[in-house]
Every structure is written in structure tokens, then in C-alpha cells.
Amino acid sequence: AGMLIAMLLEEGVAGIILVPTNADTENYRPLFKSGTPFVIIDRQLPFPDLDMVLVNGATGAEMAMDHLISLGHRKIGYVGGMKHLSVMHEREQGYLAALQKHKLPFLKEYLRQGNNRQNGGHAAVCELLSLPEPPSAILIANNLMTLGGLQAIHESELAIPEQVSLVGFDDMDWAASLRPPLTCVAQPAYEMGEKAAQILLERIQRPEQPHRTLILDTHLIVRASCRDLTKP
């Protein structure tokens, strides 16, 4: 990250839209000190006076949990991502908040940490499915881990949603093409980019304007990957 930022600064770019992925925030200090206008999207950084466009990951996870619980699920597994990323921390907090809101016990064996990649999702879902009492539903915190989770479920020869229900984050093109189509927490990706570009242009034109943080909402796209346990 630090090397790429240095290259962009050397090119004299007019502005930068940045999605931080590195746990070491020192990589971003050269950008902050450069005077080059920039906007952070989809991740929070622990620095004052930043323009940011964020997504409310906690409410997205809580919305997915509300849906599963309304269908009668009580044993719900969660596969989180890399915890140094603010968005992954928020999604885990949404999972926990939903359990508390519905007065369901927190079972630590149902909370698994992935690595934001397909292999991490595969390993985490394998662990959940191998429990003596596996969850009836699983919420997975990003699209790559969801692919890994799907692989693990198929390898276990379990049927979705008859034997295990599944909700993913990020509504990718392939989600609706799966059999069954996947219920997802959809991120406002287009709006995030649009707002970030708008804020960046305004920052370039008016460098002294107050910094802003916009927080966008997710929405749940209900398809056919969750079984309704309230019906026979």
C-alpha cells in the first residue's frame, strides 16, 4: 500500500480514492502529509480530519440475522473476516447485537474467523459443519469467503436450504445464478463510488471545506437459500 501511494504521489495525481486494506496505518501517513486530496471508502482509519464514505456493516449483519431468526433459526453460525478491518468488526458486532436483541445465547463455537479469502471461508465453514450440533444457518461476512463456504457445504453433500441455510455479504452477479439463488446483504457499491468521487471533486475545488463522513445503508436481498423452519 505504501509503495503504491508513493507512486501515485510521484505521478502528481489530482486526488486519490483509497480503500485501506493494510493493518499498519503508518503506510498511509505519506498520503496524509502530502496535501493531495483523498477520500477513504469502505474502511475507517483512526485519524482525524478525513473525508470518508462508509457502509453501515453492523445494521447489515443485524438485518440478515433478523431474517434468519424470523424463519425460526436459533443456531446460527457466523464467519467473520480480518478483525483489523473496521467493516469486519462492525459486521461481527451486528451478529452479536442481533443475538442479544432476540435473547439468544452466544455460542462461541458458532463464531469463526476467516481471512477475507476463499480458503478462509472454506476452513471456517468446515469447522462449523463438523460441530456435534452444527448450525442450521450460516452468515458469511464477504463474497470470497462465501464461495469457500459454498465449497465446504457441497463437499459435505448438504443441501441448501434443506439442511443448512446460507446468507452472504456482497451481492455479486453470480449470487442470483446459484442453485438455489443466494440471499445476500447488498452493499451500495455504485453509490459509494459516486459519493466518493463527488466529495473528492469538492475537496479539490474547495480544500478548506470541513471534512465529511457519509454512512450508507445496506439492504437485504431475499432469495431462496434460507429455509423457513416455522413451516412443516
QUIFENJO-V820939 format. One record per backbone hydrogen bond with DSSP energy under -0.5 kcal/mol. NH is the residue of the N-H (numbers start at 1). CO is the residue of the C=O. E is the energy in kcal/mol with one decimal. If there is no record, write none. Layout:
# QUIFENJO-V820939
NH/CO/E
NH/CO/E
This chain:
# QUIFENJO-V820939
5/1/-2.4
6/2/-2.2
7/3/-2.2
8/4/-2.4
9/5/-2.5
10/6/-2.2
11/7/-1.5
12/9/-1.1
13/8/-1.5
16/37/-1.7
18/16/-0.5
18/39/-3.0
20/18/-0.6
25/23/-1.1
27/24/-1.7
28/25/-1.6
29/26/-1.1
31/28/-0.6
32/28/-1.8
33/29/-2.2
34/30/-0.8
34/31/-0.7
35/31/-0.6
37/14/-0.6
39/16/-2.1
40/51/-2.8
41/18/-2.6
42/53/-2.6
47/45/-2.1
52/50/-0.5
52/212/-2.5
53/40/-2.6
54/214/-3.4
56/216/-2.9
57/55/-1.8
60/56/-1.4
61/57/-2.2
62/58/-2.3
63/59/-2.4
64/60/-1.9
65/61/-2.4
66/62/-2.7
67/63/-1.9
68/64/-2.2
69/65/-2.9
70/66/-2.2
71/67/-1.1
72/69/-1.7
73/68/-2.1
76/74/-0.8
77/75/-0.6
77/137/-3.0
78/110/-3.0
79/139/-2.6
80/78/-0.6
80/112/-3.0
85/82/-1.9
86/84/-0.5
88/85/-0.7
89/85/-1.9
90/86/-2.5
91/87/-1.9
92/88/-2.0
93/89/-2.1
94/90/-2.0
95/91/-1.9
96/92/-2.3
97/93/-2.6
98/94/-2.0
99/95/-1.7
100/96/-2.2
101/97/-2.8
102/98/-2.2
103/100/-1.3
104/99/-3.1
107/105/-0.7
108/106/-0.7
110/107/-2.4
111/108/-1.3
112/78/-2.9
112/110/-0.7
114/80/-3.5
114/112/-0.6
121/117/-1.8
122/118/-2.3
123/119/-2.3
124/120/-2.3
125/121/-2.3
126/122/-2.2
127/123/-1.9
128/124/-2.1
129/125/-2.6
130/126/-1.2
131/128/-1.2
134/131/-0.7
136/75/-2.0
137/75/-1.4
138/165/-1.9
139/77/-2.6
140/167/-2.4
141/79/-2.5
146/142/-1.7
147/143/-1.8
148/144/-1.7
149/145/-2.6
150/146/-2.7
151/147/-2.1
152/148/-2.2
153/149/-2.4
154/150/-2.5
155/151/-2.5
156/152/-1.6
157/154/-1.3
158/153/-2.0
163/159/-2.8
164/159/-1.4
165/136/-2.6
166/225/-2.2
167/138/-2.3
168/183/-2.1
169/140/-0.7
170/185/-2.5
172/170/-1.3
175/172/-1.4
176/172/-0.6
176/173/-0.5
177/174/-0.7
178/174/-0.7
178/175/-0.7
182/175/-2.6
183/166/-0.6
184/221/-1.9
185/168/-2.5
186/184/-0.7
186/219/-3.2
189/187/-2.1
192/188/-2.6
193/189/-2.2
194/190/-2.6
195/191/-2.9
196/192/-2.3
197/193/-2.4
198/194/-2.1
199/195/-2.7
200/196/-2.5
201/197/-2.4
202/198/-2.1
203/199/-2.3
204/200/-2.4
205/201/-2.2
206/202/-2.7
209/206/-1.9
214/52/-2.7
216/54/-3.2
216/214/-0.5
219/186/-1.5
221/184/-3.2
222/220/-0.7
223/221/-0.6
224/181/-1.4
229/71/-2.4
229/227/-1.0
230/71/-0.7
231/228/-1.1
